C-alpha cells in the first residue's frame, strides 16, 4: 500500500515546543529542501507571513500559536525609503531634527551595515551644502537613538559643542520625549518603574528585582483611547534605556501591536502589524547655543494611522477627537 502523501509544510501553527526558535531556522526545519540562504531570501523578499503580516527579519523569535505562511507570489516589499530634504523638521548650524522612517537603523548595528539614518542625514546635509556652494558636512553627532522599526523625531548634532550640550540634557532627563503606541489589552494610565538588565534570564532585556543591578527606567503611560482589543497610549520617558517602552508595556501585560520579541508571556488576542506600533511624536530640548526651548511634533506615519483607524471603525467609534492629534504640525 503506497504511503499517504505528506501534508504541505505551510501554513504552519507554531507549537509550544518551538516557541523562541528563530524564524529562518524554523522554516528550514519545516522544509528541509530550503538552504539557509533560501530561507532568509524568502523572508527578506516578503514571501513569509506571520499572523497575516509580512515578516522581513529572518532572525526573529517565534511564539507558540503563531501562524506561518509562505506566499511565493507575494509582491516584493518596497525599497527602503531614503532621507530627503522633506524629512528635515529643523536645521541650523548646530542641530538637525529629522523624521525617522521605519526599517532604518539609527546607527550601524555592525561595522558593515550601510544605509543607516546617521549616514543618510550626513549625506543629505552634504548635498544641501554643495548646492549652496559651501563645504561638505563631513561629520554628524549621534545624541540618541530609536529602534530600527520605530518612527518619529530624532535630533543630531552638527558640532562637537552641540553634541556635548545635548548629551548633557539627555543625561539630566530634561529632554521632552513623547511617544504614541498601540498596545494590546486595556491599558490603564500609570507610571512604570523598574531596573533594566541586558539579560533577565531568558536571553532578553528586561526588569530585575535585584536592587543594585541594571539601570533605573521610568515610563509614564497615559491611556488615550480604547480600540477594541488594543489601547492607544502616550508614553513619556524620564529615562531612555534600550527598548524601555517595549519592555515596560510588555511586562505590564500589554505588548505593542506588532511586537515580535517581548511577547513570550502574552496569551491574549494579538492584532497583526508589520512592525511594533511605536512613534516618537514629540521632541523638545534647549538649543545648545541660543538657549531657546524648542518643541517639535510629528504626524503619525500611515501604517500607524491606518491601523488605528481600522480598529476605531471596527469598534464603531468616531475619530473627531483624534483628528487634531494626527494633524499637529512641527513648530
N, C-alpha and C positions, 0 to 999 in steps of 0.2 A: 504494500500500500504506500503510495507516494506521501512524502512529508507534507504537512499543511504549510501553505505559504506563510512566511514571516510577516507580521504586521509592519507597516512602514515606520521608520524611526520617529517621524514627526507628523502631526503635533504630539507633544510630549508634556505631561504634567510632572513636575519635579517632585520625587518622593522625599520623605524626611531624611532618608539615608544620603541624599545628595545635597542637602542644604549646606550652603557655604562653599560648594565647589565653584570653580571658575567656569565661565560660560564657554570659552573656547575648548577647554578640556572636556566638558560635558558633551559638547557637540561631537567631538571625536569618539567619545565612549559610546554615544548612541549610534553613530555611523562610522565604523572603523575604516571605511574607504576614504574618509577625509584625512588629508595631511594637516599638520599644524598650519601651514601657510593657507591652505584652502579654507580651513575653519575660520581663521582670522579674516580672510578676504570676504567670506560670506557676511560676517558681522560688519566690517568696515564699509561695505558697499550697500548696507541697508537691507539685506535679504533675511535677516533673523529678527523675529518679533517676540517680545516678552510681554505677556498680558495685553496684547493688542498694539503695543507701541514698538517702533523700531529700536533695536539696540545698535549702538555704534562703537561700543567699547568692549573688546574681546575679554579683557581681564576684569570682569565684574562678578561679584558673588551672587549665586542663585539662592532662592528661598523656597522652602517646601511649599508646594501649591502653585508655583509659577507655571504658566502655560507657555511653552516654547514652540514657535512655528518657524519653518523655513519657507519663504516665498521666493522662488527663483526669479519670478518675473517682476518683483517689486522694483520701482524706479530707484535709481541711484540717488542718494541724498545730494542736495545742493552743495556746491563748493563752499568752503568756509568763507564767510564774509570778511573783507579786509577793512581796516580802519581808513576812513576818508575825512576830509575837512568837515563834513556834516556831523561827524561823531565827536567833534570837539565842542564841549559846552562853554569852556572859558580857556583862553590862552593869553599869557603875557610873558615877560622875560624871565619870570621866576617860577611859574607853575603852569601846568596844563591839566584841565579836568576833562575826562573823556567818558563816553558811554561804552561800556564793555559788552560785546555780544556773547551769546552762549557758544561753547565749544572752543574757546580760546584760552590758553593758559596765560596768567599774568606774566610769569617769568618761566624760563625753561625748567622742566622737571628733571631733565638730564642734559648733559653738555651738548648732545647732538640735536636737541629739539629746536625747530625753526618755526616761524610764524607766530611767535608769542606776542602778547599785547605790547610789552615794553619795546620790542623790536619794531612793531608796526607804528607805534606812536613816534619813535625816533625817526623812522623813515618818512613819515608824513610831515613831521616838522622840518626835516631836511628839504623835502620837495617845496614846502612853503617858503623856506628861507632862500632857496635857489631862485624861485620865481620872483622874489623881491630883490634879487641881486646881493643877498647877504651871505655870511658864512654858514656852513652846514652845522646842524645841531651837535653831532658827534657824541653826545652823552645824554642819558636820561636817568634820573634818580628814582628808584622804586621806594615808595614810602609805605604802602600797604598793599594787600592782595585780595582778590576774590577767587573763589573756587572756579575751576575751568568752566563749569556749566551754569554758574551764577551770572546774572546780567546786572548792569547798573553802573553807578558812578565810581570812578577812581581818580585820584589826583596823583600826578607825577611831578617831581621837582626838576627844574631846568638848571639849577645851580647847586653847588655843594652847600652854600649857606641856607638856601631854601630847604634842602633836604634835612639839614640839622634842625632847623626851626620846626618844620612839620613833624619830624620824628619825635621831637620833644612833646608836641601836642598829643600825638598818639600815645606816647608813654604815660602822659599825665591823664589820659582818658578824657580830654576836653573836646575832642572832635565829635561833632554831631553826626551819628550814623543811624539812619532809619531804614529798615528792610521791610518789604512786604512778602508774605509767603502764603501758600496754600498748604494746609496741614490736615492730615486725616483726623477724623473724630470731632467731638465737641470740645474745643479748646476753651479754657477759661483764662481770663486775664490774671497774670501772676508774675512774680519775679523769681527767676530760677538762678540759684547759686550752687556752684559745685567746684571741685578741684579736678581739672582735666589732666589725664596722663596719656602718653603715646600708646600704651597698650593696657587695656583694662583686664587682660587675662585671656582674651579670645582673639588677639591679633588686631583689634580695632581700638581707635582712640575712644576715650570715654571717661566717666567720672570715677573717682576713688573716694572711699571713706577715710583713708589714712590722712590725718590732719596735716602732716608736713610733706606730703608727696604732691607732685604736679603743680599746676598753676591755677590760681583763682580765676573763675569765669562767672560773669554776671550778665544775664539777659533779661530785659524787661519785655514781657509779652503782653500785647493788647489784643483781645478778640474783637474783630471789626464786624464780621458778618457770618452767620451760619449759611453754608451752601450744601445742604443735604448731608452727605457723608463727610464733608470737608468744612473747614473753617478758614476764612480769610483772616489773617492775623498781621499785626505790625510788630516788629522786634527792634528794640533799641539796645545797642551794645554799650555796656560800661567797660568791658574788656574786649579784646579782639583776638581770641585764640583760634587755632586752626579748627575748622568745621564746627565752631561753637554753637551756632543756631541749630544746625542739623542734629548735633548730638543732644543738646538740651531738649529740643522738642521730641526727639525720638525717645529719650529716656523718660520723658513725661507721658509717654504713651501716644504721641501724636507725630509720627514721622512725616516729613514733607511728602507731598504728592510727587511721584517720580523718583523718590529716594531709592537707591539700589544697594546701599552699603549699610546704613544704620537702621535696619528693618528686621533683624533676626528675631526679635521678641514680639513683633506686632502680629496679631491674629485677626484684626478687624478687616472690614471691606476695604479693598485697595482700588483707587481710581488710577488708571494708567496715564502716564505722561512721558514724553521723550527725554525729560531731564528733571532734576529736582526743581520745583517751582519756588525759586527764591530770587528776589530782585532788590538790589541796593537802590532804593528810591530816593534817598535824601543824603546829602553830604554837606557838612558845614565845618569851617575852620577859620582861623585868623590868618590873614595874608601875612607871609613871612617878612615883608619889608614895609608895607603901609600900615599894618596893624588893623586893617579893616576887617570886620566879620563878614564872611562870605557864606552864602547858603544856596545850594543848587538842588533842584528836584528833576527827576527823570520819569517820563511816562512809562507805563507798563509795556513790556515787549508784547508782540502779537500773540505768541503762544500762551503766555500767562493770561492776557486779557481774554482771549477766545475761550480758554478753558473755564475761567471764572464766569464768563457769560453763559456758557453751556450749562454749568452747574446751577447758576441762578435761574435760568429759564426752566430747567428740569424741576426746580422747586417751586416754580410759579411766582417768583418774586420779581419785582420791578428793579430797574437799575438807576432810578433817579438820583438816589443819594450817593452813587458812586461815579457818576459822570464827572463830577468836579474833581474827584481824586485822580481819575485817569487822565484828565485834561490839564493838570497843572504843568506849567512850563518852567524850565530853569530860570532862576533870577540871580 
